[in-house]
């Protein structure tokens, strides 16, 4: 049997006295399409950063395809939160995508190879925006910019793709396009995205996790009202798990 893409064991991460993740354990199968939902401040971004080894664990471990975090050579693509990016930076789409081809420790005046340029153009094609290659990022819509960020992550040819709130700043049509793009990419890589939006991507994921400091649920993409109440610490009206939506009872 294949190694799981991720195996997270008793992971705790703190910022000073603030425990952002408390004793999280779960594993993610190779080829999974996992949606992680939870309220703001619930530790979703921290979990992605812990997987990327960008924040240290207080205790516990993350294994990537069976290898300990920090000592594996598996490529993990990361699409950060859109809202944290400076869209006014004077740079074109292709230049942003090419940064996904930079080595871990780039030298000053790094020169991209023909292969880098070929890959950057190819991933722009794959995400459906080859015509935007020379456009300044300041002149993109939210949905177009999100596709650029996905293309940049794809340019490093990842085996696992992590996305932080991939549809938070995009319109409904772009949201649909992004999830159908992720469906397509999932035939080649394991995908994990986090969101505070219960409805985002619910009909696309193969499995679901609910995170609010601790892992409240991990399993089939179907939610019960008790899980949602534990997750948000209060009753929530409408949830979707696949098609069609289900409305929770009165509370
Ligand atoms: P989410 O992505 O679910 O909104 P985060 O992982 O961003 O949650 O945050 C989890 C908790 O950790 C929050 O209480 C947040 O304030 C805190 N936190 C996140 N990043 C930092 C940081 N760099 N320094 C201190 N506290 C942080």
Boltz pocket constraint, residues with backbone or C-beta under 6 A from the ligand:
constraints:
  - pocket:
      binder: B
      contacts: [[A, 15], [A, 18], [A, 19], [A, 20], [A, 38], [A, 39], [A, 40], [A, 41], [A, 42], [A, 43], [A, 44], [A, 45], [A, 46], [A, 47]]
      max_distance: 6.0
